[in-house]
Amino acid sequence: MTTTEQQLLGALKDMETAVAGMNSQPKPNLMAHFDRIDALTAGLSDGTDGELMHYLQKKSYEKARLFLEGRLSEIEKGGCLR
């Protein structure tokens, strides 16, 4: 796993934690998390696995996290049948 992929995995986990806290006050700023994930995605190399790029481009962040964690068997197929 590249450094950028490691940072991306951390950012995805941080966003999941923030989403879990949506009922708290003050509400977390999710846009900052989305911006961080987008910036890290833009920094991935051209050789990045196509499945990971697909998940990130479609904003399937849970699937992207599972992919980065090597938990491929837990990724449910979506409507695009990839």
Stockholm file with secondary structure:
# STOCKHOLM 1.0

chainA/1-82         MTTTEQQLLGALKDMETAVAGMNSQPKPNLMAHFDRIDALTAGLSDGTDGELMHYLQKKSYEKARLFLEGRLSEIEKGGCLR
#=GR chainA/1-82 SS CCHHHHHHHHHHHHHHHHHHTTTSSSCCCHHHHHHHHHHHHHTSCTTSCHHHHHHHHTTCHHHHHHHHTTCGGGCCCCTTCC
#=GC SS_cons        CCHHHHHHHHHHHHHHHHHHTTTSSSCCCHHHHHHHHHHHHHTSCTTSCHHHHHHHHTTCHHHHHHHHTTCGGGCCCCTTCC
//
